[in-house]
Structures are given as structure tokens and as C-alpha cells.
């Protein structure tokens, strides 16, 4: 009984260890700093232990096994060598969690494995504007707090190809509600999947600084980290 009690308390108090990775080798979003502040606040409110880094050399087997979740916070460009790529693949294959925010889809776009994992590759965007988001799956925890639609101001990414069909789309943007969409009637902006052993959540939202103090956006990201870090 004592042993069982100790195990229960230990499991309850186990911290979720999160790497917030924001290396850029292309456009750098000013909102990255706001995203870091959001995560610092979430760390205090939840049982998380955060590491912030822009060092690709952290992507090695020994280091990555210390994290439950990897967050790619508007990373851009080609940021990994072959050794780092293999380490990321091994991490996912061993059941690691991944949360990609906004320009995570504008990262390593010539590496097909990464594109398949994150779900899509950035192509273009119109000017920032308000649009209507349709919430398609409110049974998934990161989306439960939303109504059927959400009016949101952001930068709306068009992708090179449709989102990976293995992904479960959680939200789409209504292209009739703004100008510049090229994906058609089904334009995903948030999705998740189980990919080669790992749990992957991606949202194309998060360009502006205001996103990271928006209660709905913050709760979505918080619950996405909780989901991705669950074992």
C-alpha cells in the first residue's frame, strides 16, 4: 500500500518537460518573444519545466530524451544537419510529442519526412486580416473551449499542397471571410496526428504578438502541450 501510494504521488507530481525551440534561418517573427512570455506564464500555472533554445546541436539522442514535448515556435528555414534530423526522427519514433506553431510549417520544407510530420509546407500568405475559423472537432481537448466559429486576426498561410491526409483537421478558415486564400473550400489551419509513434499537433495560427495573450489561443496551445506530452 505504501509503495502504491508513493508511486501515485510521484506520477501525479511528475513535471512535463518542454523544449521551446525557436531557431530561425529565414524570416524571424517578432512575436517569438511574446510566445516565450506566454510559455513562461504557462510554466508557472502548470507543472511544466521549460527549456528555451535556438541551438540545433541540442537535437541529439542524449538531450532530446529529456523532453516530453518539443515546441517549434515559428522556426523558419533549414535548421538541421543530418545528425540533428536523425535525432528528431528517433525522438518521434520513441513516442515523443511535438507542437508546431505558425512558421513551423515554414521550416525544413525540402525534408519530406518533416513536412509529413508537421503536416504541410508554407507557400504564401496575404496581408494580415480578420477571418472566420470553423471549429470542426470540439471533442478534442485543445478545441473544447471554442464555439462553432471563431473570429480571429492573423496571417493566413496558404500551403504548397493539401495538408497530409493522415492528419485530423481540427479547424479550417473560411476563405470567403477574407481575401487571399488559395486552398479552396477546405483550408485547414489546425490539425493533429499520430505519426510514426509520436503525437503531433500543428497550428498555422500565431503570427501576431496579440495571439499570445488571446485567451482562446493560449488555452489551445496549453492543452496541445498537455495532449502531446501525455503517455
Biotite code that builds the C-alpha atoms (Angstrom):
import biotite.structure as struc

atoms = struc.array([
    struc.Atom([0.000, 0.000, 0.000], chain_id="A", res_id=1, res_name="UNK", atom_name="CA", element="C"),
    struc.Atom([2.799, 2.397, 0.918], chain_id="A", res_id=2, res_name="UNK", atom_name="CA", element="C"),
    struc.Atom([4.655, 1.642, -2.314], chain_id="A", res_id=3, res_name="UNK", atom_name="CA", element="C"),
    struc.Atom([1.499, 2.110, -4.374], chain_id="A", res_id=4, res_name="UNK", atom_name="CA", element="C"),
    struc.Atom([0.822, 5.409, -2.634], chain_id="A", res_id=5, res_name="UNK", atom_name="CA", element="C"),
    struc.Atom([4.355, 6.625, -3.314], chain_id="A", res_id=6, res_name="UNK", atom_name="CA", element="C"),
    struc.Atom([4.102, 5.722, -6.974], chain_id="A", res_id=7, res_name="UNK", atom_name="CA", element="C"),
    struc.Atom([0.776, 7.515, -7.281], chain_id="A", res_id=8, res_name="UNK", atom_name="CA", element="C"),
    struc.Atom([2.118, 10.707, -5.698], chain_id="A", res_id=9, res_name="UNK", atom_name="CA", element="C"),
    struc.Atom([5.264, 10.559, -7.834], chain_id="A", res_id=10, res_name="UNK", atom_name="CA", element="C"),
    struc.Atom([3.264, 10.185, -11.032], chain_id="A", res_id=11, res_name="UNK", atom_name="CA", element="C"),
    struc.Atom([0.904, 12.978, -10.041], chain_id="A", res_id=12, res_name="UNK", atom_name="CA", element="C"),
    struc.Atom([3.795, 15.362, -9.375], chain_id="A", res_id=13, res_name="UNK", atom_name="CA", element="C"),
    struc.Atom([5.810, 14.437, -12.461], chain_id="A", res_id=14, res_name="UNK", atom_name="CA", element="C"),
    struc.Atom([6.694, 17.549, -14.418], chain_id="A", res_id=15, res_name="UNK", atom_name="CA", element="C"),
    struc.Atom([6.055, 17.846, -18.134], chain_id="A", res_id=16, res_name="UNK", atom_name="CA", element="C"),
    struc.Atom([9.413, 18.755, -19.640], chain_id="A", res_id=17, res_name="UNK", atom_name="CA", element="C"),
    struc.Atom([9.083, 21.023, -22.669], chain_id="A", res_id=18, res_name="UNK", atom_name="CA", element="C"),
    struc.Atom([11.682, 22.291, -25.127], chain_id="A", res_id=19, res_name="UNK", atom_name="CA", element="C"),
    struc.Atom([10.574, 25.556, -26.738], chain_id="A", res_id=20, res_name="UNK", atom_name="CA", element="C"),
    struc.Atom([12.715, 25.782, -29.867], chain_id="A", res_id=21, res_name="UNK", atom_name="CA", element="C"),
    struc.Atom([12.708, 28.992, -31.905], chain_id="A", res_id=22, res_name="UNK", atom_name="CA", element="C"),
    struc.Atom([15.707, 28.897, -34.229], chain_id="A", res_id=23, res_name="UNK", atom_name="CA", element="C"),
    struc.Atom([15.236, 30.846, -37.461], chain_id="A", res_id=24, res_name="UNK", atom_name="CA", element="C"),
    struc.Atom([17.220, 30.637, -40.661], chain_id="A", res_id=25, res_name="UNK", atom_name="CA", element="C"),
    struc.Atom([14.833, 32.818, -42.625], chain_id="A", res_id=26, res_name="UNK", atom_name="CA", element="C"),
    struc.Atom([12.199, 35.369, -41.642], chain_id="A", res_id=27, res_name="UNK", atom_name="CA", element="C"),
    struc.Atom([12.127, 35.946, -37.892], chain_id="A", res_id=28, res_name="UNK", atom_name="CA", element="C"),
    struc.Atom([8.768, 36.705, -36.294], chain_id="A", res_id=29, res_name="UNK", atom_name="CA", element="C"),
    struc.Atom([8.778, 39.479, -33.711], chain_id="A", res_id=30, res_name="UNK", atom_name="CA", element="C"),
    struc.Atom([6.060, 37.529, -31.906], chain_id="A", res_id=31, res_name="UNK", atom_name="CA", element="C"),
    struc.Atom([8.536, 34.803, -30.899], chain_id="A", res_id=32, res_name="UNK", atom_name="CA", element="C"),
    struc.Atom([9.376, 36.848, -27.807], chain_id="A", res_id=33, res_name="UNK", atom_name="CA", element="C"),
    struc.Atom([5.675, 37.122, -26.985], chain_id="A", res_id=34, res_name="UNK", atom_name="CA", element="C"),
    struc.Atom([5.341, 33.378, -27.411], chain_id="A", res_id=35, res_name="UNK", atom_name="CA", element="C"),
    struc.Atom([8.159, 32.816, -24.942], chain_id="A", res_id=36, res_name="UNK", atom_name="CA", element="C"),
    struc.Atom([6.413, 35.054, -22.404], chain_id="A", res_id=37, res_name="UNK", atom_name="CA", element="C"),
    struc.Atom([3.228, 33.033, -22.904], chain_id="A", res_id=38, res_name="UNK", atom_name="CA", element="C"),
    struc.Atom([5.108, 29.805, -22.207], chain_id="A", res_id=39, res_name="UNK", atom_name="CA", element="C"),
    struc.Atom([6.770, 31.292, -19.119], chain_id="A", res_id=40, res_name="UNK", atom_name="CA", element="C"),
    struc.Atom([3.319, 32.105, -17.759], chain_id="A", res_id=41, res_name="UNK", atom_name="CA", element="C"),
    struc.Atom([2.031, 28.632, -18.619], chain_id="A", res_id=42, res_name="UNK", atom_name="CA", element="C"),
    struc.Atom([5.032, 27.089, -16.870], chain_id="A", res_id=43, res_name="UNK", atom_name="CA", element="C"),
    struc.Atom([4.092, 28.865, -13.643], chain_id="A", res_id=44, res_name="UNK", atom_name="CA", element="C"),
    struc.Atom([0.436, 27.862, -13.935], chain_id="A", res_id=45, res_name="UNK", atom_name="CA", element="C"),
    struc.Atom([1.099, 24.228, -14.812], chain_id="A", res_id=46, res_name="UNK", atom_name="CA", element="C"),
    struc.Atom([3.504, 21.555, -13.689], chain_id="A", res_id=47, res_name="UNK", atom_name="CA", element="C"),
    struc.Atom([5.945, 22.188, -16.542], chain_id="A", res_id=48, res_name="UNK", atom_name="CA", element="C"),
    struc.Atom([9.693, 22.540, -16.760], chain_id="A", res_id=49, res_name="UNK", atom_name="CA", element="C"),
    struc.Atom([10.692, 24.633, -19.779], chain_id="A", res_id=50, res_name="UNK", atom_name="CA", element="C"),
    struc.Atom([13.914, 24.897, -21.717], chain_id="A", res_id=51, res_name="UNK", atom_name="CA", element="C"),
    struc.Atom([14.236, 27.676, -24.306], chain_id="A", res_id=52, res_name="UNK", atom_name="CA", element="C"),
    struc.Atom([16.794, 27.160, -27.044], chain_id="A", res_id=53, res_name="UNK", atom_name="CA", element="C"),
    struc.Atom([17.841, 28.131, -30.548], chain_id="A", res_id=54, res_name="UNK", atom_name="CA", element="C"),
    struc.Atom([20.745, 25.685, -30.630], chain_id="A", res_id=55, res_name="UNK", atom_name="CA", element="C"),
    struc.Atom([20.283, 22.938, -33.220], chain_id="A", res_id=56, res_name="UNK", atom_name="CA", element="C"),
    struc.Atom([23.055, 20.924, -31.565], chain_id="A", res_id=57, res_name="UNK", atom_name="CA", element="C"),
    struc.Atom([20.611, 20.211, -28.745], chain_id="A", res_id=58, res_name="UNK", atom_name="CA", element="C"),
    struc.Atom([18.996, 17.818, -31.208], chain_id="A", res_id=59, res_name="UNK", atom_name="CA", element="C"),
    struc.Atom([20.897, 14.705, -30.248], chain_id="A", res_id=60, res_name="UNK", atom_name="CA", element="C"),
    struc.Atom([19.667, 11.445, -28.775], chain_id="A", res_id=61, res_name="UNK", atom_name="CA", element="C"),
    struc.Atom([21.012, 12.126, -25.281], chain_id="A", res_id=62, res_name="UNK", atom_name="CA", element="C"),
    struc.Atom([19.470, 15.602, -24.951], chain_id="A", res_id=63, res_name="UNK", atom_name="CA", element="C"),
    struc.Atom([16.090, 15.015, -26.588], chain_id="A", res_id=64, res_name="UNK", atom_name="CA", element="C"),
    struc.Atom([15.226, 12.080, -24.356], chain_id="A", res_id=65, res_name="UNK", atom_name="CA", element="C"),
    struc.Atom([14.968, 14.602, -21.501], chain_id="A", res_id=66, res_name="UNK", atom_name="CA", element="C"),
    struc.Atom([11.873, 16.224, -23.054], chain_id="A", res_id=67, res_name="UNK", atom_name="CA", element="C"),
    struc.Atom([8.259, 15.108, -23.186], chain_id="A", res_id=68, res_name="UNK", atom_name="CA", element="C"),
    struc.Atom([7.309, 17.713, -25.799], chain_id="A", res_id=69, res_name="UNK", atom_name="CA", element="C"),
    struc.Atom([9.148, 19.710, -28.441], chain_id="A", res_id=70, res_name="UNK", atom_name="CA", element="C"),
    struc.Atom([7.525, 23.036, -29.347], chain_id="A", res_id=71, res_name="UNK", atom_name="CA", element="C"),
    struc.Atom([8.637, 24.633, -32.608], chain_id="A", res_id=72, res_name="UNK", atom_name="CA", element="C"),
    struc.Atom([7.762, 28.299, -32.060], chain_id="A", res_id=73, res_name="UNK", atom_name="CA", element="C"),
    struc.Atom([7.803, 29.945, -35.505], chain_id="A", res_id=74, res_name="UNK", atom_name="CA", element="C"),
    struc.Atom([11.033, 28.287, -36.545], chain_id="A", res_id=75, res_name="UNK", atom_name="CA", element="C"),
    struc.Atom([11.973, 29.033, -40.159], chain_id="A", res_id=76, res_name="UNK", atom_name="CA", element="C"),
    struc.Atom([14.289, 27.757, -42.852], chain_id="A", res_id=77, res_name="UNK", atom_name="CA", element="C"),
    struc.Atom([16.710, 24.855, -42.922], chain_id="A", res_id=78, res_name="UNK", atom_name="CA", element="C"),
    struc.Atom([17.909, 24.488, -39.359], chain_id="A", res_id=79, res_name="UNK", atom_name="CA", element="C"),
    struc.Atom([19.215, 20.922, -39.074], chain_id="A", res_id=80, res_name="UNK", atom_name="CA", element="C"),
    struc.Atom([22.125, 18.873, -40.327], chain_id="A", res_id=81, res_name="UNK", atom_name="CA", element="C"),
    struc.Atom([21.802, 15.152, -40.940], chain_id="A", res_id=82, res_name="UNK", atom_name="CA", element="C"),
    struc.Atom([22.732, 14.235, -37.368], chain_id="A", res_id=83, res_name="UNK", atom_name="CA", element="C"),
    struc.Atom([20.044, 16.520, -35.945], chain_id="A", res_id=84, res_name="UNK", atom_name="CA", element="C"),
    struc.Atom([17.469, 15.160, -38.387], chain_id="A", res_id=85, res_name="UNK", atom_name="CA", element="C"),
    struc.Atom([18.159, 11.597, -37.279], chain_id="A", res_id=86, res_name="UNK", atom_name="CA", element="C"),
    struc.Atom([17.854, 12.628, -33.631], chain_id="A", res_id=87, res_name="UNK", atom_name="CA", element="C"),
    struc.Atom([14.454, 14.233, -34.240], chain_id="A", res_id=88, res_name="UNK", atom_name="CA", element="C"),
    struc.Atom([13.247, 11.148, -36.089], chain_id="A", res_id=89, res_name="UNK", atom_name="CA", element="C"),
    struc.Atom([14.389, 8.874, -33.271], chain_id="A", res_id=90, res_name="UNK", atom_name="CA", element="C"),
    struc.Atom([12.661, 11.101, -30.722], chain_id="A", res_id=91, res_name="UNK", atom_name="CA", element="C"),
    struc.Atom([9.359, 10.871, -32.600], chain_id="A", res_id=92, res_name="UNK", atom_name="CA", element="C"),
    struc.Atom([9.738, 7.126, -33.159], chain_id="A", res_id=93, res_name="UNK", atom_name="CA", element="C"),
    struc.Atom([10.152, 6.660, -29.405], chain_id="A", res_id=94, res_name="UNK", atom_name="CA", element="C"),
    struc.Atom([6.817, 8.368, -28.744], chain_id="A", res_id=95, res_name="UNK", atom_name="CA", element="C"),
    struc.Atom([7.841, 11.994, -28.345], chain_id="A", res_id=96, res_name="UNK", atom_name="CA", element="C"),
    struc.Atom([5.361, 14.855, -28.514], chain_id="A", res_id=97, res_name="UNK", atom_name="CA", element="C"),
    struc.Atom([5.548, 17.752, -30.958], chain_id="A", res_id=98, res_name="UNK", atom_name="CA", element="C"),
    struc.Atom([3.661, 21.060, -31.098], chain_id="A", res_id=99, res_name="UNK", atom_name="CA", element="C"),
    struc.Atom([4.257, 23.222, -34.172], chain_id="A", res_id=100, res_name="UNK", atom_name="CA", element="C"),
    struc.Atom([3.203, 26.867, -34.099], chain_id="A", res_id=101, res_name="UNK", atom_name="CA", element="C"),
    struc.Atom([2.750, 29.088, -37.176], chain_id="A", res_id=102, res_name="UNK", atom_name="CA", element="C"),
    struc.Atom([6.033, 29.096, -39.119], chain_id="A", res_id=103, res_name="UNK", atom_name="CA", element="C"),
    struc.Atom([6.846, 25.559, -38.014], chain_id="A", res_id=104, res_name="UNK", atom_name="CA", element="C"),
    struc.Atom([5.321, 24.868, -41.443], chain_id="A", res_id=105, res_name="UNK", atom_name="CA", element="C"),
    struc.Atom([7.926, 27.223, -42.981], chain_id="A", res_id=106, res_name="UNK", atom_name="CA", element="C"),
    struc.Atom([10.758, 25.041, -41.704], chain_id="A", res_id=107, res_name="UNK", atom_name="CA", element="C"),
    struc.Atom([12.790, 22.303, -43.439], chain_id="A", res_id=108, res_name="UNK", atom_name="CA", element="C"),
    struc.Atom([10.382, 22.378, -46.373], chain_id="A", res_id=109, res_name="UNK", atom_name="CA", element="C"),
    struc.Atom([12.644, 20.270, -48.595], chain_id="A", res_id=110, res_name="UNK", atom_name="CA", element="C"),
    struc.Atom([12.835, 17.497, -45.982], chain_id="A", res_id=111, res_name="UNK", atom_name="CA", element="C"),
    struc.Atom([9.797, 15.399, -46.828], chain_id="A", res_id=112, res_name="UNK", atom_name="CA", element="C"),
    struc.Atom([9.777, 13.468, -43.563], chain_id="A", res_id=113, res_name="UNK", atom_name="CA", element="C"),
    struc.Atom([9.473, 16.718, -41.618], chain_id="A", res_id=114, res_name="UNK", atom_name="CA", element="C"),
    struc.Atom([6.759, 18.049, -43.937], chain_id="A", res_id=115, res_name="UNK", atom_name="CA", element="C"),
    struc.Atom([4.790, 14.826, -43.497], chain_id="A", res_id=116, res_name="UNK", atom_name="CA", element="C"),
    struc.Atom([5.170, 15.082, -39.721], chain_id="A", res_id=117, res_name="UNK", atom_name="CA", element="C"),
    struc.Atom([4.254, 18.741, -39.331], chain_id="A", res_id=118, res_name="UNK", atom_name="CA", element="C"),
    struc.Atom([1.523, 18.218, -41.926], chain_id="A", res_id=119, res_name="UNK", atom_name="CA", element="C"),
    struc.Atom([2.075, 20.958, -44.508], chain_id="A", res_id=120, res_name="UNK", atom_name="CA", element="C"),
    struc.Atom([4.619, 23.284, -46.104], chain_id="A", res_id=121, res_name="UNK", atom_name="CA", element="C"),
    struc.Atom([4.132, 27.050, -46.323], chain_id="A", res_id=122, res_name="UNK", atom_name="CA", element="C"),
    struc.Atom([3.715, 28.644, -49.739], chain_id="A", res_id=123, res_name="UNK", atom_name="CA", element="C"),
    struc.Atom([2.391, 32.208, -49.353], chain_id="A", res_id=124, res_name="UNK", atom_name="CA", element="C"),
    struc.Atom([0.137, 34.498, -47.363], chain_id="A", res_id=125, res_name="UNK", atom_name="CA", element="C"),
    struc.Atom([-1.958, 37.615, -47.961], chain_id="A", res_id=126, res_name="UNK", atom_name="CA", element="C"),
    struc.Atom([-1.956, 40.631, -45.660], chain_id="A", res_id=127, res_name="UNK", atom_name="CA", element="C"),
    struc.Atom([-2.947, 40.065, -42.050], chain_id="A", res_id=128, res_name="UNK", atom_name="CA", element="C"),
    struc.Atom([-6.698, 40.326, -41.556], chain_id="A", res_id=129, res_name="UNK", atom_name="CA", element="C"),
    struc.Atom([-9.650, 39.032, -39.574], chain_id="A", res_id=130, res_name="UNK", atom_name="CA", element="C"),
    struc.Atom([-11.294, 35.851, -40.824], chain_id="A", res_id=131, res_name="UNK", atom_name="CA", element="C"),
    struc.Atom([-13.778, 33.230, -39.675], chain_id="A", res_id=132, res_name="UNK", atom_name="CA", element="C"),
    struc.Atom([-12.394, 29.950, -38.368], chain_id="A", res_id=133, res_name="UNK", atom_name="CA", element="C"),
    struc.Atom([-14.688, 26.931, -38.373], chain_id="A", res_id=134, res_name="UNK", atom_name="CA", element="C"),
    struc.Atom([-14.054, 24.562, -35.467], chain_id="A", res_id=135, res_name="UNK", atom_name="CA", element="C"),
    struc.Atom([-14.565, 21.041, -36.807], chain_id="A", res_id=136, res_name="UNK", atom_name="CA", element="C"),
    struc.Atom([-13.718, 18.856, -33.822], chain_id="A", res_id=137, res_name="UNK", atom_name="CA", element="C"),
    struc.Atom([-14.732, 20.175, -30.417], chain_id="A", res_id=138, res_name="UNK", atom_name="CA", element="C"),
    struc.Atom([-14.348, 16.778, -28.747], chain_id="A", res_id=139, res_name="UNK", atom_name="CA", element="C"),
    struc.Atom([-10.546, 17.061, -28.932], chain_id="A", res_id=140, res_name="UNK", atom_name="CA", element="C"),
    struc.Atom([-9.350, 18.679, -25.686], chain_id="A", res_id=141, res_name="UNK", atom_name="CA", element="C"),
    struc.Atom([-7.397, 21.609, -27.199], chain_id="A", res_id=142, res_name="UNK", atom_name="CA", element="C"),
    struc.Atom([-10.562, 22.686, -29.047], chain_id="A", res_id=143, res_name="UNK", atom_name="CA", element="C"),
    struc.Atom([-13.225, 22.078, -26.388], chain_id="A", res_id=144, res_name="UNK", atom_name="CA", element="C"),
    struc.Atom([-13.363, 25.687, -25.211], chain_id="A", res_id=145, res_name="UNK", atom_name="CA", element="C"),
    struc.Atom([-14.277, 27.048, -28.665], chain_id="A", res_id=146, res_name="UNK", atom_name="CA", element="C"),
    struc.Atom([-17.703, 27.669, -30.095], chain_id="A", res_id=147, res_name="UNK", atom_name="CA", element="C"),
    struc.Atom([-18.595, 26.529, -33.601], chain_id="A", res_id=148, res_name="UNK", atom_name="CA", element="C"),
    struc.Atom([-16.765, 29.509, -35.132], chain_id="A", res_id=149, res_name="UNK", atom_name="CA", element="C"),
    struc.Atom([-14.026, 31.903, -34.079], chain_id="A", res_id=150, res_name="UNK", atom_name="CA", element="C"),
    struc.Atom([-13.343, 35.397, -35.414], chain_id="A", res_id=151, res_name="UNK", atom_name="CA", element="C"),
    struc.Atom([-9.582, 35.777, -35.396], chain_id="A", res_id=152, res_name="UNK", atom_name="CA", element="C"),
    struc.Atom([-6.977, 38.231, -36.721], chain_id="A", res_id=153, res_name="UNK", atom_name="CA", element="C"),
    struc.Atom([-3.872, 36.535, -38.079], chain_id="A", res_id=154, res_name="UNK", atom_name="CA", element="C"),
    struc.Atom([-1.661, 35.869, -41.074], chain_id="A", res_id=155, res_name="UNK", atom_name="CA", element="C"),
    struc.Atom([-3.358, 33.158, -43.129], chain_id="A", res_id=156, res_name="UNK", atom_name="CA", element="C"),
    struc.Atom([-0.934, 30.669, -44.610], chain_id="A", res_id=157, res_name="UNK", atom_name="CA", element="C"),
    struc.Atom([-1.514, 29.032, -47.971], chain_id="A", res_id=158, res_name="UNK", atom_name="CA", element="C"),
    struc.Atom([0.326, 25.728, -48.350], chain_id="A", res_id=159, res_name="UNK", atom_name="CA", element="C"),
    struc.Atom([2.230, 24.124, -51.207], chain_id="A", res_id=160, res_name="UNK", atom_name="CA", element="C"),
    struc.Atom([-0.078, 21.108, -51.160], chain_id="A", res_id=161, res_name="UNK", atom_name="CA", element="C"),
    struc.Atom([-3.102, 19.888, -49.179], chain_id="A", res_id=162, res_name="UNK", atom_name="CA", element="C"),
    struc.Atom([-2.427, 19.012, -45.558], chain_id="A", res_id=163, res_name="UNK", atom_name="CA", element="C"),
    struc.Atom([-1.173, 15.452, -45.018], chain_id="A", res_id=164, res_name="UNK", atom_name="CA", element="C"),
    struc.Atom([-4.331, 13.302, -45.385], chain_id="A", res_id=165, res_name="UNK", atom_name="CA", element="C"),
    struc.Atom([-3.337, 11.314, -42.294], chain_id="A", res_id=166, res_name="UNK", atom_name="CA", element="C"),
    struc.Atom([-3.915, 14.431, -40.186], chain_id="A", res_id=167, res_name="UNK", atom_name="CA", element="C"),
    struc.Atom([-7.206, 15.014, -38.407], chain_id="A", res_id=168, res_name="UNK", atom_name="CA", element="C"),
    struc.Atom([-8.217, 18.580, -39.185], chain_id="A", res_id=169, res_name="UNK", atom_name="CA", element="C"),
    struc.Atom([-9.494, 20.477, -36.158], chain_id="A", res_id=170, res_name="UNK", atom_name="CA", element="C"),
    struc.Atom([-10.168, 23.893, -37.682], chain_id="A", res_id=171, res_name="UNK", atom_name="CA", element="C"),
    struc.Atom([-10.408, 25.490, -41.112], chain_id="A", res_id=172, res_name="UNK", atom_name="CA", element="C"),
    struc.Atom([-10.510, 29.102, -42.218], chain_id="A", res_id=173, res_name="UNK", atom_name="CA", element="C"),
    struc.Atom([-13.439, 30.261, -44.348], chain_id="A", res_id=174, res_name="UNK", atom_name="CA", element="C"),
    struc.Atom([-11.821, 31.761, -47.440], chain_id="A", res_id=175, res_name="UNK", atom_name="CA", element="C"),
    struc.Atom([-14.981, 33.745, -48.200], chain_id="A", res_id=176, res_name="UNK", atom_name="CA", element="C"),
    struc.Atom([-14.392, 35.709, -44.983], chain_id="A", res_id=177, res_name="UNK", atom_name="CA", element="C"),
    struc.Atom([-11.065, 37.228, -46.081], chain_id="A", res_id=178, res_name="UNK", atom_name="CA", element="C"),
    struc.Atom([-9.002, 37.967, -49.178], chain_id="A", res_id=179, res_name="UNK", atom_name="CA", element="C"),
    struc.Atom([-6.051, 35.973, -50.459], chain_id="A", res_id=180, res_name="UNK", atom_name="CA", element="C"),
    struc.Atom([-6.840, 32.346, -49.689], chain_id="A", res_id=181, res_name="UNK", atom_name="CA", element="C"),
    struc.Atom([-5.815, 29.797, -52.331], chain_id="A", res_id=182, res_name="UNK", atom_name="CA", element="C"),
    struc.Atom([-6.673, 26.452, -50.738], chain_id="A", res_id=183, res_name="UNK", atom_name="CA", element="C"),
    struc.Atom([-10.369, 26.425, -51.576], chain_id="A", res_id=184, res_name="UNK", atom_name="CA", element="C"),
    struc.Atom([-13.368, 25.298, -49.560], chain_id="A", res_id=185, res_name="UNK", atom_name="CA", element="C"),
    struc.Atom([-11.268, 23.160, -47.209], chain_id="A", res_id=186, res_name="UNK", atom_name="CA", element="C"),
    struc.Atom([-8.429, 25.282, -45.828], chain_id="A", res_id=187, res_name="UNK", atom_name="CA", element="C"),
    struc.Atom([-7.021, 23.732, -42.631], chain_id="A", res_id=188, res_name="UNK", atom_name="CA", element="C"),
    struc.Atom([-5.334, 25.931, -40.041], chain_id="A", res_id=189, res_name="UNK", atom_name="CA", element="C"),
    struc.Atom([-5.055, 23.499, -37.107], chain_id="A", res_id=190, res_name="UNK", atom_name="CA", element="C"),
    struc.Atom([-4.693, 19.706, -37.040], chain_id="A", res_id=191, res_name="UNK", atom_name="CA", element="C"),
    struc.Atom([-3.172, 16.747, -35.231], chain_id="A", res_id=192, res_name="UNK", atom_name="CA", element="C"),
    struc.Atom([-1.962, 13.257, -35.986], chain_id="A", res_id=193, res_name="UNK", atom_name="CA", element="C"),
    struc.Atom([-0.243, 10.190, -34.582], chain_id="A", res_id=194, res_name="UNK", atom_name="CA", element="C"),
    struc.Atom([2.889, 9.954, -36.710], chain_id="A", res_id=195, res_name="UNK", atom_name="CA", element="C"),
    struc.Atom([5.385, 7.096, -36.643], chain_id="A", res_id=196, res_name="UNK", atom_name="CA", element="C"),
    struc.Atom([4.959, 6.664, -32.889], chain_id="A", res_id=197, res_name="UNK", atom_name="CA", element="C"),
    struc.Atom([4.771, 10.341, -31.932], chain_id="A", res_id=198, res_name="UNK", atom_name="CA", element="C"),
    struc.Atom([1.907, 12.720, -31.145], chain_id="A", res_id=199, res_name="UNK", atom_name="CA", element="C"),
    struc.Atom([1.861, 15.781, -33.392], chain_id="A", res_id=200, res_name="UNK", atom_name="CA", element="C"),
    struc.Atom([-0.198, 18.977, -33.071], chain_id="A", res_id=201, res_name="UNK", atom_name="CA", element="C"),
    struc.Atom([0.203, 21.804, -35.582], chain_id="A", res_id=202, res_name="UNK", atom_name="CA", element="C"),
    struc.Atom([-1.441, 25.187, -35.897], chain_id="A", res_id=203, res_name="UNK", atom_name="CA", element="C"),
    struc.Atom([-0.700, 27.668, -38.665], chain_id="A", res_id=204, res_name="UNK", atom_name="CA", element="C"),
    struc.Atom([-2.001, 30.426, -36.383], chain_id="A", res_id=205, res_name="UNK", atom_name="CA", element="C"),
    struc.Atom([0.228, 32.600, -34.231], chain_id="A", res_id=206, res_name="UNK", atom_name="CA", element="C"),
    struc.Atom([1.805, 35.303, -36.395], chain_id="A", res_id=207, res_name="UNK", atom_name="CA", element="C"),
    struc.Atom([0.899, 38.323, -34.294], chain_id="A", res_id=208, res_name="UNK", atom_name="CA", element="C"),
    struc.Atom([2.013, 39.310, -30.818], chain_id="A", res_id=209, res_name="UNK", atom_name="CA", element="C"),
    struc.Atom([-1.637, 39.578, -29.804], chain_id="A", res_id=210, res_name="UNK", atom_name="CA", element="C"),
    struc.Atom([-2.140, 35.847, -30.365], chain_id="A", res_id=211, res_name="UNK", atom_name="CA", element="C"),
    struc.Atom([-0.023, 35.040, -27.328], chain_id="A", res_id=212, res_name="UNK", atom_name="CA", element="C"),
    struc.Atom([-2.305, 36.900, -24.931], chain_id="A", res_id=213, res_name="UNK", atom_name="CA", element="C"),
    struc.Atom([-5.527, 35.781, -26.631], chain_id="A", res_id=214, res_name="UNK", atom_name="CA", element="C"),
    struc.Atom([-7.245, 33.522, -24.092], chain_id="A", res_id=215, res_name="UNK", atom_name="CA", element="C"),
    struc.Atom([-8.618, 31.120, -26.709], chain_id="A", res_id=216, res_name="UNK", atom_name="CA", element="C"),
    struc.Atom([-5.285, 30.737, -28.497], chain_id="A", res_id=217, res_name="UNK", atom_name="CA", element="C"),
    struc.Atom([-3.351, 30.341, -25.236], chain_id="A", res_id=218, res_name="UNK", atom_name="CA", element="C"),
    struc.Atom([-5.710, 27.651, -23.955], chain_id="A", res_id=219, res_name="UNK", atom_name="CA", element="C"),
    struc.Atom([-5.455, 25.781, -27.263], chain_id="A", res_id=220, res_name="UNK", atom_name="CA", element="C"),
    struc.Atom([-1.655, 25.740, -27.058], chain_id="A", res_id=221, res_name="UNK", atom_name="CA", element="C"),
    struc.Atom([-1.679, 24.780, -23.385], chain_id="A", res_id=222, res_name="UNK", atom_name="CA", element="C"),
    struc.Atom([-3.976, 21.818, -23.995], chain_id="A", res_id=223, res_name="UNK", atom_name="CA", element="C"),
    struc.Atom([-1.982, 20.823, -27.080], chain_id="A", res_id=224, res_name="UNK", atom_name="CA", element="C"),
    struc.Atom([1.171, 20.572, -24.961], chain_id="A", res_id=225, res_name="UNK", atom_name="CA", element="C"),
    struc.Atom([-0.692, 18.544, -22.333], chain_id="A", res_id=226, res_name="UNK", atom_name="CA", element="C"),
    struc.Atom([-2.009, 16.187, -25.025], chain_id="A", res_id=227, res_name="UNK", atom_name="CA", element="C"),
    struc.Atom([1.329, 15.820, -26.814], chain_id="A", res_id=228, res_name="UNK", atom_name="CA", element="C"),
    struc.Atom([3.125, 15.173, -23.535], chain_id="A", res_id=229, res_name="UNK", atom_name="CA", element="C"),
    struc.Atom([0.695, 12.508, -22.369], chain_id="A", res_id=230, res_name="UNK", atom_name="CA", element="C"),
    struc.Atom([1.932, 8.947, -22.393], chain_id="A", res_id=231, res_name="UNK", atom_name="CA", element="C"),
])
